Amino acid sequence: RHRIMEMTGLPARDLRMLDPLLSYPSTILGRDRAIVVNLEHVRAIVTAAEVLVRDPSNPRLRPFLQELHARLALPDAVTTNPATDGGDDQGNVPISGSAKIPPFEFKVLEVCLEHTSKCMETETSVLESEAYPALDELTTKVSTSNLDDVRQIKNRLVQLSGRVQKVRDDIEHLLDDDTDMCEMYLTRKLAFQGVNNESSVNVDSNKHAFPDHDHDHEKEEEDRGGDTASSHGSSACVKHVEELEMLLEAYFVEFDGTLNKLCHLRDYVDNTENYINLMLDKKQNQLLQMGVMLTTATVVVTAGIVVVSLFGMNIHIELMADPETPEMARIKNMKFWETTWGTVAGCAAIYLLAIYAGKKSKYLQ
């Protein structure tokens, strides 16, 4: 760790972001001599000449490493090395490489973003292929297993949406800050550092060759040369900021598209939940209506029980007296059935009247 800190100039807190034992959200940081990339399982330190990848033996990183080797092995166009070519007599620093060939760190950053985008897009496609059938199944049959499947899908959806949102926000933050994008152009900073060192050597040799030269004139020349280098450095930085900006915008659109798919899936989940709640409310209303009808039937049956209880009391009435003749027995039997069927008919009429009153008042459907 100390060797990496000395080689890249990164502080210890930046290296902690690459520790697999610590959970840090995805981020891209531009530092003075390196870029720290922490995108999902891709954790790397990118300098102007090399890239250090954390845990390269991880099977999940195999496609990334293959693509990285293939991309870096592509032949570049004929370029001018700004570290060896000091520019013209006016101190102008030439722009490194062709306009179509990005610097080393941009190539690596593009592979990191591309791999992360593909991984998140694949996870989104898998989640969609599992979510839509499960949600449709839930609308047709509400069961414990279906509800548990939808719960797990919703948890995965929330986690994946948060991860995609974080990467998208980091890219948007870089696009909004030109200074951060300038810091990420390590090749240009390394080239200007070499040119400034050569200029300082030339100034020192001139001092020894012309010791009686006017000091104010030397200071003026140095300031003029520094301003010229700064102006050319600023123009070159603006040019390559535009190059990096186009790269980041392309992947910003991809992550934003993936996030939109997840948002549509979340809306579908919410709509399904609303539909299930409406179905449950309907079932609950049906149960309540059934409860009202059963309660009404209980009240009506209780009224019939009251009538039976009145006739079953141990009191002397003509109907309960023993028949003296067969004719009286026949009459008594007829009156018994008349009373029984009259009680049943009266209870049924009261029940129907109560149901009709409930529907008319819209308490029952």
C-alpha positions as CSV (number, residue, x, y, z in Angstrom):
1,R,0.0,0.0,0.0
2,H,2.8,2.5,0.9
3,R,4.5,1.7,-2.4
4,I,1.3,2.4,-4.4
5,M,0.8,5.6,-2.4
6,E,4.4,6.7,-3.2
7,M,4.0,5.8,-6.9
8,T,0.6,7.4,-7.5
9,G,0.5,10.1,-4.9
10,L,-2.9,8.9,-3.6
11,P,-3.8,9.4,0.1
12,A,-4.7,6.5,2.3
13,R,-8.4,7.3,2.3
14,D,-8.6,6.9,-1.5
15,L,-6.9,3.5,-1.3
16,R,-9.5,2.5,1.3
17,M,-12.2,2.9,-1.3
18,L,-10.6,-0.1,-3.2
19,D,-10.6,-2.3,-0.1
20,P,-13.0,-5.3,-0.7
21,L,-13.6,-5.6,3.0
22,L,-15.1,-2.1,3.1
23,S,-18.3,-1.2,1.4
24,Y,-18.0,2.1,-0.5
25,P,-20.5,3.3,-3.2
26,S,-19.4,3.6,-6.8
27,T,-17.3,6.6,-7.6
28,I,-14.7,8.1,-9.9
29,L,-12.1,10.4,-8.5
30,G,-9.5,12.4,-10.4
31,R,-6.3,13.1,-8.5
32,D,-3.0,14.8,-9.4
33,R,-1.3,11.8,-10.7
34,A,-3.9,9.1,-10.9
35,I,-7.6,8.3,-11.3
36,V,-9.4,6.1,-8.7
37,V,-12.1,4.0,-10.3
38,N,-14.6,2.2,-8.0
39,L,-17.4,0.9,-10.2
40,E,-19.2,-2.2,-8.8
41,H,-16.6,-5.0,-8.9
42,V,-14.2,-3.0,-11.1
43,R,-11.7,-1.3,-8.7
44,A,-8.6,0.1,-10.3
45,I,-6.0,2.9,-10.1
46,V,-5.3,4.5,-13.5
47,T,-2.2,6.6,-14.2
48,A,-0.9,8.1,-17.4
49,A,1.1,5.0,-18.3
50,E,-0.4,2.0,-16.4
51,V,-3.5,0.7,-14.7
52,L,-3.5,-1.3,-11.4
53,V,-6.5,-3.6,-11.0
54,R,-7.6,-4.9,-7.6
55,D,-8.1,-8.7,-7.4
56,P,-7.4,-9.6,-11.1
57,S,-8.1,-13.3,-10.3
58,N,-11.8,-12.6,-9.7
59,P,-13.8,-14.5,-12.3
60,R,-16.2,-11.6,-12.7
61,L,-13.2,-9.4,-13.8
62,R,-12.1,-11.8,-16.6
63,P,-14.3,-10.2,-19.3
64,F,-13.1,-6.8,-18.2
65,L,-9.4,-7.7,-18.3
66,Q,-9.8,-9.3,-21.7
67,E,-11.5,-6.2,-23.1
68,L,-8.9,-4.0,-21.5
69,H,-6.0,-5.9,-23.0
70,A,-7.6,-5.9,-26.4
71,R,-8.4,-2.2,-26.3
72,L,-4.9,-1.2,-25.2
73,A,-3.3,-3.5,-27.7
74,L,-4.9,-1.6,-30.6
75,P,-2.4,0.3,-32.7
76,D,-2.5,4.1,-32.4
77,A,-2.1,6.7,-35.1
78,V,1.2,8.5,-35.5
79,T,1.5,10.8,-32.6
80,T,3.8,13.4,-31.2
81,N,5.2,12.7,-27.8
82,P,4.8,15.9,-25.7
83,A,7.2,14.7,-23.1
84,T,10.1,14.6,-25.6
85,D,9.1,17.4,-28.0
86,G,9.4,20.7,-26.3
87,G,7.4,22.7,-28.8
88,D,8.5,25.5,-31.1
89,D,10.6,28.5,-30.3
90,Q,7.7,30.4,-28.8
91,G,7.3,27.8,-26.0
92,N,4.1,26.3,-27.5
93,V,3.4,22.8,-26.3
94,P,2.2,20.5,-29.0
95,I,-1.0,18.5,-28.5
96,S,-0.4,14.8,-27.8
97,G,-1.6,12.4,-30.4
98,S,-4.2,12.5,-33.0
99,A,-7.6,14.0,-32.3
100,K,-9.2,10.6,-32.8
101,I,-6.8,8.8,-30.4
102,P,-7.7,9.3,-26.7
103,P,-4.9,9.2,-24.1
104,F,-4.2,6.1,-22.1
105,E,-6.3,7.0,-19.1
106,F,-9.3,7.8,-21.2
107,K,-9.1,4.4,-22.9
108,V,-9.0,2.6,-19.5
109,L,-11.8,4.7,-18.2
110,E,-13.9,3.9,-21.2
111,V,-13.4,0.2,-20.7
112,C,-14.4,0.5,-17.0
113,L,-17.6,2.4,-17.9
114,E,-18.4,0.1,-20.7
115,H,-18.0,-3.1,-18.6
116,T,-20.0,-1.6,-15.7
117,S,-22.8,-0.5,-18.1
118,K,-23.0,-4.0,-19.7
119,C,-23.1,-5.7,-16.3
120,M,-25.9,-3.4,-15.1
121,E,-27.8,-3.8,-18.3
122,T,-27.6,-7.6,-18.1
123,E,-28.8,-7.5,-14.5
124,T,-31.7,-5.3,-15.5
125,S,-32.7,-7.6,-18.4
126,V,-32.6,-10.7,-16.1
127,L,-34.7,-8.9,-13.5
128,E,-37.2,-7.8,-16.1
129,S,-37.5,-11.4,-17.4
130,E,-38.2,-12.6,-13.9
131,A,-40.3,-9.7,-12.7
132,Y,-43.0,-9.3,-15.4
133,P,-44.2,-13.0,-15.3
134,A,-44.2,-13.1,-11.5
135,L,-46.2,-9.9,-11.4
136,D,-48.7,-11.2,-13.9
137,E,-49.0,-14.5,-12.0
138,L,-49.7,-12.6,-8.8
139,T,-52.6,-10.7,-10.5
140,T,-54.2,-14.0,-11.4
141,K,-53.6,-15.8,-8.1
142,V,-52.7,-14.2,-4.9
143,S,-50.8,-16.7,-2.8
144,T,-48.0,-16.7,-0.2
145,S,-45.4,-18.1,-2.7
146,N,-46.3,-15.5,-5.3
147,L,-46.2,-12.7,-2.8
148,D,-42.8,-13.8,-1.5
149,D,-41.4,-13.9,-5.1
150,V,-42.6,-10.4,-5.7
151,R,-41.1,-9.2,-2.4
152,Q,-37.7,-10.6,-3.4
153,I,-38.0,-9.0,-6.9
154,K,-38.8,-5.7,-5.4
155,N,-35.8,-5.8,-3.0
156,R,-33.5,-6.6,-6.0
157,L,-35.1,-3.8,-7.9
158,V,-34.5,-1.2,-5.1
159,Q,-30.8,-2.3,-4.7
160,L,-30.1,-2.3,-8.5
161,S,-31.8,1.1,-9.0
162,G,-29.7,2.6,-6.2
163,R,-26.5,1.3,-7.7
164,V,-27.3,2.6,-11.2
165,Q,-28.5,5.9,-9.8
166,K,-25.2,6.3,-8.0
167,V,-23.0,5.7,-11.1
168,R,-25.3,8.0,-13.1
169,D,-25.0,10.8,-10.5
170,D,-21.2,10.5,-10.4
171,I,-21.0,10.9,-14.2
172,E,-23.4,13.8,-14.0
173,H,-21.2,15.4,-11.3
174,L,-18.1,15.1,-13.5
175,L,-20.0,16.6,-16.5
176,D,-21.0,19.6,-14.4
177,D,-17.4,20.4,-13.3
178,D,-14.8,21.1,-15.9
179,T,-12.1,21.3,-13.2
180,D,-12.6,17.7,-12.2
181,M,-12.4,16.6,-15.9
182,C,-9.2,18.6,-16.3
183,E,-7.8,16.8,-13.3
184,M,-8.5,13.5,-15.0
185,Y,-6.3,14.3,-18.1
186,L,-3.1,12.9,-16.6
187,T,-1.1,12.7,-19.9
188,R,-1.4,16.5,-20.4
189,K,-0.3,17.2,-16.8
190,L,2.6,14.9,-17.2
191,A,3.6,16.5,-20.4
192,F,3.5,20.0,-19.0
193,Q,5.5,18.9,-16.0
194,G,8.3,17.7,-18.3
195,V,8.2,20.9,-20.4
196,N,8.3,23.1,-17.3
197,N,11.3,21.1,-16.1
198,E,13.1,21.7,-19.4
199,S,12.3,25.4,-19.3
200,S,13.7,25.7,-15.8
201,V,16.9,24.0,-16.9
202,N,17.3,26.4,-19.9
203,V,16.7,29.4,-17.6
204,D,19.4,28.2,-15.2
205,S,21.9,27.7,-18.0
206,N,21.2,31.3,-19.3
207,K,21.8,32.7,-15.9
208,H,25.3,31.1,-15.8
209,A,26.1,32.1,-19.4
210,F,25.0,35.8,-18.9
211,P,25.6,36.6,-15.2
212,D,25.4,40.4,-15.9
213,H,22.0,40.2,-17.6
214,D,19.4,42.5,-16.2
215,H,17.4,40.7,-13.5
216,D,14.1,42.4,-14.2
217,H,14.3,41.5,-17.8
218,E,14.9,37.8,-16.9
219,K,11.9,37.9,-14.6
220,E,9.7,39.5,-17.3
221,E,10.8,36.8,-19.8
222,E,10.1,34.0,-17.3
223,D,6.6,35.4,-16.5
224,R,5.9,35.8,-20.2
225,G,6.9,32.2,-20.9
226,G,4.9,30.9,-17.9
227,D,1.8,32.8,-19.1
228,T,2.2,31.4,-22.6
229,A,2.5,27.9,-21.3
230,S,-0.5,28.4,-19.1
231,S,-2.6,29.7,-21.9
232,H,-1.7,26.8,-24.2
233,G,-2.2,24.4,-21.3
234,S,-5.7,25.9,-20.7
235,S,-6.6,25.6,-24.4
236,A,-5.4,22.1,-24.5
237,C,-7.3,21.2,-21.3
238,V,-10.5,22.7,-22.8
239,K,-10.1,20.6,-25.9
240,H,-9.6,17.4,-24.0
241,V,-12.3,18.3,-21.6
242,E,-14.6,18.3,-24.5
243,E,-13.3,14.9,-25.6
244,L,-13.8,13.5,-22.1
245,E,-17.2,15.2,-21.9
246,M,-18.4,13.4,-25.0
247,L,-17.2,10.1,-23.6
248,L,-19.0,10.6,-20.3
249,E,-22.1,11.9,-22.0
250,A,-22.3,8.7,-24.1
251,Y,-22.2,6.5,-21.0
252,F,-24.4,8.9,-19.0
253,V,-27.1,8.2,-21.7
254,E,-26.6,4.4,-21.3
255,F,-26.9,4.5,-17.5
256,D,-29.9,6.8,-17.7
257,G,-31.6,4.4,-20.1
258,T,-31.0,1.5,-17.8
259,L,-32.4,3.6,-14.9
260,N,-35.4,4.4,-17.0
261,K,-36.1,0.7,-17.5
262,L,-35.8,0.1,-13.8
263,C,-38.2,3.1,-13.2
264,H,-40.7,1.6,-15.6
265,L,-40.4,-1.8,-13.8
266,R,-40.9,-0.1,-10.5
267,D,-44.1,1.6,-11.8
268,Y,-45.3,-1.7,-13.0
269,V,-44.7,-3.2,-9.5
270,D,-46.6,-0.2,-7.9
271,N,-49.5,-0.6,-10.4
272,T,-49.6,-4.3,-9.6
273,E,-49.7,-3.6,-5.9
274,N,-52.5,-1.1,-6.4
275,Y,-54.4,-3.7,-8.4
276,I,-53.9,-6.3,-5.7
277,N,-55.1,-3.9,-3.0
278,L,-58.2,-3.2,-5.0
279,M,-58.9,-6.9,-5.4
280,L,-58.4,-7.4,-1.6
281,D,-60.7,-4.4,-0.9
282,K,-63.3,-6.0,-3.1
283,K,-63.0,-9.4,-1.4
284,Q,-63.2,-7.6,2.0
285,N,-66.4,-5.8,0.9
286,Q,-67.9,-9.1,-0.2
287,L,-67.0,-10.6,3.1
288,L,-68.6,-7.7,4.9
289,Q,-71.8,-8.0,2.8
290,M,-71.9,-11.7,3.6
291,G,-71.5,-10.9,7.3
292,V,-74.4,-8.5,7.1
293,M,-76.6,-11.1,5.4
294,L,-75.7,-13.8,7.9
295,T,-76.3,-11.4,10.8
296,T,-79.7,-10.5,9.4
297,A,-80.6,-14.2,9.0
298,T,-79.6,-14.8,12.6
299,V,-81.9,-12.0,13.8
300,V,-84.8,-13.5,11.7
301,V,-84.1,-17.0,13.0
302,T,-84.1,-15.6,16.5
303,A,-87.6,-14.1,15.9
304,G,-88.8,-17.6,14.9
305,I,-87.2,-19.1,18.0
306,V,-89.1,-16.6,20.1
307,V,-92.4,-17.8,18.6
308,V,-91.4,-21.4,19.2
309,S,-90.5,-20.6,22.8
310,L,-93.9,-18.9,23.4
311,F,-95.7,-22.0,22.3
312,G,-93.4,-24.3,24.2
313,M,-94.0,-22.6,27.6
314,N,-95.7,-24.7,30.3
315,I,-99.0,-22.8,30.2
316,H,-102.6,-24.0,29.6
317,I,-103.8,-23.2,26.1
318,E,-106.3,-24.9,23.9
319,L,-103.7,-26.0,21.4
320,M,-101.8,-27.9,24.0
321,A,-104.8,-29.7,25.4
322,D,-105.2,-33.4,24.7
323,P,-107.8,-34.0,21.9
324,E,-111.0,-35.7,23.1
325,T,-112.1,-36.9,19.7
326,P,-110.4,-37.7,16.4
327,E,-111.9,-34.6,14.8
328,M,-110.4,-32.4,17.5
329,A,-107.0,-34.2,16.9
330,R,-107.2,-33.5,13.2
331,I,-108.0,-29.8,13.8
332,K,-105.2,-29.6,16.4
333,N,-102.7,-31.1,13.9
334,M,-103.8,-28.7,11.2
335,K,-103.4,-25.7,13.5
336,F,-99.9,-26.9,14.4
337,W,-98.8,-27.0,10.8
338,E,-100.5,-23.7,10.1
339,T,-98.6,-22.1,13.0
340,T,-95.3,-23.7,11.9
341,W,-95.5,-22.7,8.3
342,G,-96.8,-19.3,9.3
343,T,-93.7,-18.7,11.5
344,V,-91.4,-19.8,8.7
345,A,-93.1,-17.6,6.2
346,G,-93.0,-14.7,8.5
347,C,-89.3,-15.1,9.2
348,A,-88.6,-15.4,5.4
349,A,-90.6,-12.3,4.7
350,I,-88.8,-10.3,7.4
351,Y,-85.4,-11.5,6.0
352,L,-86.4,-10.5,2.4
353,L,-87.6,-7.2,3.6
354,A,-84.4,-6.5,5.5
355,I,-82.3,-7.4,2.4
356,Y,-84.4,-5.2,0.3
357,A,-84.0,-2.3,2.7
358,G,-80.2,-2.8,2.8
359,K,-79.9,-2.7,-1.1
360,K,-82.2,0.3,-1.3
361,S,-80.1,2.2,1.1
362,K,-77.0,1.0,-0.8
363,Y,-75.4,-0.8,2.1
364,L,-75.6,-4.0,0.1
365,Q,-75.0,-4.6,-3.6
